[in-house]
Amino acid sequence: MVSRHRFEALVADALDEIPEELARFLENVAIVVADDSPEGLLGLYEGTPLTERYDYGGLQMPDRITIFRRPLCEMTVSEEDLVEEIYVTIVHEVAHHFGIEDDTLEERGWA
């Protein structure tokens, strides 16, 4: 299992891979790493999807995407596999931020 520090670096690298035209919509999203997850989740989006937002006069609290280290490390056999799973998990959670539901993600291979 990779160290917490190394895992955070891999998450940062994965975030750098998100196309700029999408990344600019993540300005008010906190992306954090946690060691353990509830119910074996790999990632968790908490917030209000962009498709459901109203104008709050600039007082919108940040959304939060949590990436869970242990479950991702336990399901992979190499760091190369881990890098891929981190990226897939981030894309999945970012998609929720854009209002895309799990069934659509499954249809497209991102679930």
C-alpha positions, -999 to 999 in steps of 0.1 A, spaced: 0 0 0 14 34 -9 20 60 18 -5 87 24 19 113 10 25 93 -22 -12 88 -26 -19 125 -23 7 131 -50 -10 106 -73 -43 123 -67 -28 157 -76 -13 142 -107 -47 128 -117 -63 162 -112 -37 178 -135 -50 154 -162 -85 169 -162 -90 190 -193 -88 227 -185 -123 234 -200 -137 211 -173 -112 220 -145 -122 256 -145 -157 245 -131 -140 230 -101 -130 263 -85 -153 259 -56 -147 222 -50 -124 209 -22 -107 176 -31 -95 157 -1 -80 123 7 -92 101 35 -78 68 45 -110 48 50 -144 50 35 -180 43 45 -194 12 29 -163 5 8 -166 36 -14 -137 47 -36 -148 83 -38 -176 105 -26 -191 137 -40 -208 160 -14 -225 191 -26 -249 206 -50 -244 196 -87 -240 225 -111 -273 215 -128 -292 221 -96 -276 253 -84 -293 286 -80 -277 320 -76 -269 324 -39 -252 358 -44 -218 343 -42 -224 326 -8 -222 290 -20 -202 267 3 -176 246 -15 -185 212 -27 -163 183 -15 -149 153 -33 -132 127 -11 -109 101 -25 -104 71 -2 -69 57 0 -72 22 15 -100 9 -7 -82 21 -38 -49 6 -27 -65 -27 -17 -82 -32 -51 -50 -26 -72 -19 -47 -76 5 -21 -89 11 16 -87 2 18 -124 -32 2 -117 -36 26 -87 -29 56 -109 -56 45 -133 -82 38 -106 -75 71 -89 -82 89 -123 -114 69 -129 -126 77 -94 -119 114 -98 -136 115 -132 -166 97 -116 -169 121 -87 -163 152 -109 -191 139 -132 -215 140 -101 -204 176 -96 -216 182 -132 -249 165 -124 -243 132 -142 -259 102 -124 -244 68 -117 -266 50 -144 -252 73 -171 -216 68 -158 -222 30 -159 -233 32 -195 -202 51 -204 -178 29 -185 -170 53 -156 -187 35 -128 
